[in-house]
């Protein structure tokens, strides 16, 4: 995972997931998987690092 590699050079406080601005011009079939991956990446990193998951306000 790219985020794991980046942690070798940046501190955790310097990492974030930046949404792809082209999502507005894509079809829903392309947007949904991109958003799913964007949410999954930090969750997976937290799981690997055994950090607590933030509480979601989305049902």
MMTF fields as JSON, N, C-alpha, C and O atoms, coordinates in Angstrom:
{
  "mmtfVersion": "1.0.0",
  "mmtfProducer": "UNKNOWN",
  "numBonds": 235,
  "numAtoms": 236,
  "numGroups": 59,
  "numChains": 1,
  "numModels": 1,
  "chainsPerModel": [1],
  "groupsPerChain": [59],
  "chainIdList": ["A"],
  "bondAtomList": [4, 2, 8, 6, 12, 10, 16, 14, 20, 18, 24, 22, 28, 26, 32, 30, 36, 34, 40, 38, 44, 42, 48, 46, 52, 50, 56, 54, 60, 58, 64, 62, 68, 66, 72, 70, 76, 74, 80, 78, 84, 82, 88, 86, 92, 90, 96, 94, 100, 98, 104, 102, 108, 106, 112, 110, 116, 114, 120, 118, 124, 122, 128, 126, 132, 130, 136, 134, 140, 138, 144, 142, 148, 146, 152, 150, 156, 154, 160, 158, 164, 162, 168, 166, 172, 170, 176, 174, 180, 178, 184, 182, 188, 186, 192, 190, 196, 194, 200, 198, 204, 202, 208, 206, 212, 210, 216, 214, 220, 218, 224, 222, 228, 226, 232, 230],
  "bondOrderList": [1, 1, 1, 1, 1, 1, 1, 1, 1, 1, 1, 1, 1, 1, 1, 1, 1, 1, 1, 1, 1, 1, 1, 1, 1, 1, 1, 1, 1, 1, 1, 1, 1, 1, 1, 1, 1, 1, 1, 1, 1, 1, 1, 1, 1, 1, 1, 1, 1, 1, 1, 1, 1, 1, 1, 1, 1, 1],
  "groupList": [{"groupName": "UNK", "atomNameList": ["N", "CA", "C", "O"], "elementList": ["N", "C", "C", "O"], "formalChargeList": [0, 0, 0, 0], "bondAtomList": [1, 0, 2, 1, 3, 2], "bondOrderList": [1, 1, 2], "singleLetterCode": "X", "chemCompType": "L-PEPTIDE LINKING"}],
  "groupTypeList": [0, 0, 0, 0, 0, 0, 0, 0, 0, 0, 0, 0, 0, 0, 0, 0, 0, 0, 0, 0, 0, 0, 0, 0, 0, 0, 0, 0, 0, 0, 0, 0, 0, 0, 0, 0, 0, 0, 0, 0, 0, 0, 0, 0, 0, 0, 0, 0, 0, 0, 0, 0, 0, 0, 0, 0, 0, 0, 0],
  "groupIdList": [1, 2, 3, 4, 5, 6, 7, 8, 9, 10, 11, 12, 13, 14, 15, 16, 17, 18, 19, 20, 21, 22, 23, 24, 25, 26, 27, 28, 29, 30, 31, 32, 33, 34, 35, 36, 37, 38, 39, 40, 41, 42, 43, 44, 45, 46, 47, 48, 49, 50, 51, 52, 53, 54, 55, 56, 57, 58, 59],
  "secStructList": [7, 2, 2, 2, 2, 2, 6, 6, 6, 1, 7, 4, 4, 4, 7, 7, 7, 7, 7, 7, 4, 4, 4, 4, 4, 1, 7, 2, 2, 2, 2, 2, 2, 2, 2, 2, 2, 2, 2, 2, 2, 2, 2, 2, 2, 2, 2, 2, 2, 6, 7, 7, 7, 7, 7, 7, 1, 7, 7],
  "xCoordList": [0.847, 0.0, 0.897, 1.87, 0.559, 1.354, 1.498, 2.572, 0.43, 0.486, 1.523, 2.168, 1.686, 2.679, 4.087, 4.935, 4.332, 5.647, 5.938, 7.057, 4.942, 5.126, 5.483, 6.184, 5.014, 5.302, 6.792, 7.224, 7.593, 9.041, 9.651, 10.706, 8.985, 9.532, 8.727, 9.263, 7.456, 6.604, 6.058, 5.861, 5.82, 5.194, 3.708, 3.139, 3.095, 1.671, 0.808, -0.226, 1.219, 0.43, 0.488, -0.303, 1.415, 1.54, 0.773, 0.728, 0.178, -0.533, -2.011, -2.614, -2.593, -4.035, -4.449, -3.616, -5.72, -6.286, -6.928, -7.814, -6.479, -7.003, -7.949, -7.523, -9.198, -10.135, -9.695, -9.121, -9.974, -9.686, -10.698, -11.898, -10.24, -11.155, -11.886, -12.867, -11.451, -12.127, -13.392, -14.059, -13.723, -14.918, -16.18, -17.143, -16.186, -17.365, -17.649, -18.802, -16.626, -16.795, -16.925, -16.988, -16.965, -17.06, -18.474, -19.283, -18.741, -20.044, -20.046, -18.988, -21.229, -21.357, -20.639, -20.095, -20.636, -19.959, -18.458, -17.821, -17.891, -16.471, -16.241, -15.224, -17.189, -17.034, -17.113, -16.285, -18.094, -18.306, -17.073, -16.663, -16.463, -15.256, -14.119, -13.37, -13.992, -12.945, -13.192, -12.26, -14.447, -14.771, -14.61, -14.128, -15.008, -14.841, -13.361, -13.006, -12.503, -11.063, -10.501, -9.622, -11.001, -10.518, -10.841, -10.061, -11.969, -12.341, -11.61, -11.238, -11.406, -10.785, -9.301, -8.801, -8.6, -7.147, -6.781, -5.967, -7.343, -6.965, -7.478, -6.844, -8.617, -9.106, -8.125, -7.836, -7.618, -6.668, -5.368, -4.806, -4.894, -3.674, -3.866, -2.988, -5.022, -5.296, -5.34, -4.852, -5.935, -6.026, -4.627, -4.323, -3.784, -2.42, -1.639, -0.869, -1.842, -1.123, -1.817, -1.302, -2.994, -3.807, -4.22, -4.26, -4.526, -5.063, -6.565, -7.178, -7.175, -8.64, -9.287, -8.777, -10.4, -11.158, -11.984, -12.592, -12.016, -12.881, -14.345, -14.699, -15.178, -16.601, -17.195, -16.963, -17.957, -18.555, -19.906, -20.671, -20.183, -21.492, -22.429, -23.599, -21.897, -22.698, -23.24, -22.478, -24.543, -25.095, -24.589, -24.972],
  "yCoordList": [-1.166, 0.0, 1.235, 1.311, 2.182, 3.396, 4.146, 4.662, 4.207, 4.95, 4.353, 5.085, 3.054, 2.4, 2.82, 3.086, 2.879, 3.298, 4.759, 5.099, 5.614, 7.044, 7.303, 8.269, 6.46, 6.643, 6.554, 6.975, 6.013, 5.979, 7.378, 7.628, 8.287, 9.623, 10.734, 11.816, 10.494, 11.516, 11.027, 9.829, 11.951, 11.571, 11.311, 11.756, 10.598, 10.285, 11.541, 11.547, 12.592, 13.825, 14.534, 15.441, 14.129, 14.738, 13.973, 14.421, 12.846, 12.027, 12.351, 12.6, 12.348, 12.51, 11.92, 11.705, 11.663, 11.182, 12.383, 13.028, 12.667, 13.807, 13.287, 12.514, 13.686, 13.209, 13.608, 14.675, 12.743, 13.004, 14.024, 13.748, 15.179, 16.233, 15.882, 16.545, 14.88, 14.495, 13.682, 13.27, 13.45, 12.657, 13.318, 12.627, 14.631, 15.337, 14.999, 15.029, 14.685, 14.461, 12.989, 12.651, 12.123, 10.682, 10.182, 10.832, 9.018, 8.388, 7.751, 7.508, 7.486, 6.884, 5.531, 5.163, 4.796, 3.49, 3.637, 2.713, 4.777, 5.041, 5.692, 5.444, 6.526, 7.285, 6.388, 6.499, 5.51, 4.694, 3.873, 3.922, 3.122, 2.372, 3.286, 2.928, 4.46, 5.393, 5.856, 5.933, 6.164, 6.597, 5.453, 5.663, 4.26, 3.092, 2.896, 2.663, 2.988, 2.84, 3.964, 3.738, 5.177, 6.323, 6.171, 6.605, 5.567, 5.33, 4.104, 4.076, 3.1, 1.85, 2.013, 1.354, 2.865, 2.995, 3.389, 2.699, 4.467, 4.796, 3.771, 3.543, 3.155, 2.103, 0.938, 0.414, 0.539, -0.568, -0.193, -1.008, 1.017, 1.448, 1.468, 1.04, 1.969, 1.963, 0.534, 0.257, -0.374, -1.773, -2.367, -3.029, -2.134, -2.669, -2.096, -2.804, -0.81, -0.155, -0.335, 0.08, -0.959, -1.217, 0.086, 0.161, 1.109, 2.365, 2.242, 1.509, 2.934, 2.904, 3.558, 4.544, 3.004, 3.564, 4.742, 4.654, 5.849, 6.956, 6.558, 5.736, 7.138, 6.862, 7.553, 8.741, 6.806, 7.361, 7.992, 7.467, 9.118, 9.742, 9.292, 9.672, 8.472, 7.956, 6.589, 5.734, 6.362, 5.056, 3.922, 2.772],
  "zCoordList": [0.0, 0.0, 0.0, 0.75, -0.837, -0.982, 0.341, 0.65, 1.113, 2.377, 3.328, 4.08, 3.301, 4.152, 3.739, 4.592, 2.451, 1.971, 2.306, 2.692, 2.159, 2.412, 3.874, 4.176, 4.775, 6.206, 6.508, 7.581, 5.581, 5.789, 5.723, 6.306, 5.011, 4.799, 5.46, 5.7, 5.759, 6.364, 7.696, 7.897, 8.588, 9.856, 9.624, 8.627, 10.541, 10.412, 10.346, 9.678, 11.026, 11.01, 9.662, 9.404, 8.804, 7.484, 6.4, 5.255, 6.736, 5.751, 5.73, 6.774, 4.551, 4.401, 3.066, 2.185, 2.923, 1.661, 0.984, 1.544, -0.205, -0.951, -2.039, -2.897, -2.02, -3.036, -4.443, -4.659, -5.364, -6.77, -7.284, -7.293, -7.705, -8.136, -9.423, -9.76, -10.14, -11.377, -11.128, -12.077, -9.87, -9.586, -10.137, -10.468, -10.238, -10.755, -12.217, -12.648, -12.963, -14.398, -14.761, -15.942, -13.782, -14.038, -13.79, -13.128, -14.337, -14.103, -12.714, -12.134, -12.191, -10.867, -10.808, -9.767, -11.916, -11.96, -11.722, -11.216, -12.078, -11.832, -10.472, -9.825, -10.04, -8.806, -7.576, -6.671, -7.54, -6.336, -5.953, -4.793, -6.875, -6.478, -6.008, -5.099, -6.623, -6.191, -4.757, -3.956, -4.434, -3.073, -2.073, -0.959, -2.463, -1.584, -1.262, -0.106, -2.261, -2.04, -1.192, -0.36, -1.396, -0.64, 0.851, 1.699, 1.169, 2.566, 3.114, 4.287, 2.274, 2.724, 3.055, 3.967, 2.342, 2.541, 3.97, 4.584, 4.531, 5.909, 6.917, 7.948, 6.627, 7.529, 7.585, 8.66, 6.432, 6.382, 7.089, 7.82, 6.882, 7.558, 9.071, 9.82, 9.519, 10.97, 11.506, 12.601, 10.715, 11.152, 11.285, 12.278, 10.298, 10.317, 11.492, 12.141, 11.76, 12.858, 14.206, 15.245, 14.172, 15.365, 16.049, 17.277, 15.251, 15.77, 15.884, 15.109, 16.827, 16.934, 15.715, 15.183, 15.287, 14.166, 14.671, 15.738, 13.919, 14.324, 14.191, 13.347, 15.019, 14.96, 13.736, 13.509, 12.956, 11.734, 12.064, 12.873, 11.428, 11.574, 10.461, 10.43, 9.54, 8.43, 8.817, 9.267, 8.651, 9.033, 8.181, 8.394]
}
